[in-house]
Amino acid sequence: RAGDAAILTAMSGPKSKAAQALPAKDDKKKHGGGVLKRLKSRRNPVGEGGGSGPERRLTEQELLALDSLSPEHVLSLAQVTENYLCKPEDNIFNIDFTRFKIRDLETGTVLFEIAKPSTSDQEEEEEDTAGGELDTSAGRFVRYQFTPAFLRLRTVGATVEFTVGNKPVTSFRMIERHYFRDHVLKSFDFDFGFCIPNSRNTCEHIYEFPQLSEDLIRQMVDNPYETRSDSFYFVDNKLIMHNKADYAYNGGQ
């Protein structure tokens, strides 16, 4: 059943903890009365079958040696990265993702909804880790656990809510690449457009999943967390944020 498709563990710091489940809310409006934007991935993004691929594949080490990275750079990668390709302080626009929801678009079933911990919860966690080694993945890595049913969903909507600092954000773009082991499963490429300063924005990304073979589904279920993804965020074609995730599909077994 679609309602059984997801369990989520979010890692926002050194300690892993269950993400907070939230009641469903009206997804037609954002705070401030703005209309929810629904975004579909670009057709045949660069580097995916049918698109105009890069002249040559680049390695992660080659990209780490560059001063700044463009969408074309990350689309040239042949496998998931082991490191983050930018620093947290590169997010000079203070873009902060505060809420995330996934639903099956065919049935309308909300699979889960999570939100960033409250300020008091974050302060408590910071106190718990004070004096310890800085966790460079804090807030940038999420671990998901789904049931096998998720792999058979065809179209999923992912609603994200995010805030912007005091600078305008132009040409905000996300490229998300999913891998099983060293095999590219799918690239998604979304344009957020322009975001005004000090705004709270809401949009829904429409994910059209490829049909997977039964053999590949079995391998992905039998090998938890070997399915991984890189999410790259660009403003004016310059990488400012890089988030990572891994996935298990053996939940409920």
C-alpha positions, 0 to 999 in steps of 0.5 A: 500500500502507498501508505506503507511506503515510507519510514524516515530517519533524519540526521541533522547532527552527530546523533541520528533521531527519528524525524518529527511527523507533522499533521497534514496541512493545506498545501495550496498556500505558503506563509504570506499567501503565496501560491504553491509552485509545482515544478517538473524536472527538465526533460532529458537533463544534460548527462542523462539519456537523450540530453547533450552530455558533457564532453568528458566525465570529470572525477570528484577530485578534479571538481574539488580542485576548482574554485567554483562549480557549475551545473555542467561540472556536477552533471559530468560526474559518473558516480555519487560523491564521497565528499561535499563539493562546497562548504556550508559557508558558501550558502551566502544567501542563507537559504534554509529548508524548514519543511519537507513532505512526500506524497504519492501523486497517483493516490494523493497519499501523504507518505510523510512530512517532517520539519526542521527542529525548533530553535530550542531543540537545536540549542539543546543539541548544540549544548550536548555536542559543545566541545566535541569535534565539528560535524561537517555533515550536520544538516546536510545528510539525511538517511531514509528507510522505505518499504519495497512498495516505494520502488514501484511508485511512478510519480511522487510530489516532494513539497519543500518549504524554505526561507531566504536571507536578506539577499535576492536569489536569482536563478535558483536551481537544484540538480539531484542525482540518484545512484545505486552503487555506481549506476545512475538511476535518474537525474532530476533538474528543477528551477526554483526561479527568483526568490525575494529577500527575507521570504518563505517559499513553498514549491512541490517538485514532481518526480517521475520515477523510471520503471525499474526491473524486478531484478534491480528492485530485489538488489536495492531491497537486499542492499540497504543504503547502497542507493544514494543521492547528491543534491546540488543547489546553484544560484546564478550557476554557482554551487552554493549548497550540497546535500547527501542522502542514502536509502534503504528499501527493506522497511517493514520486513 
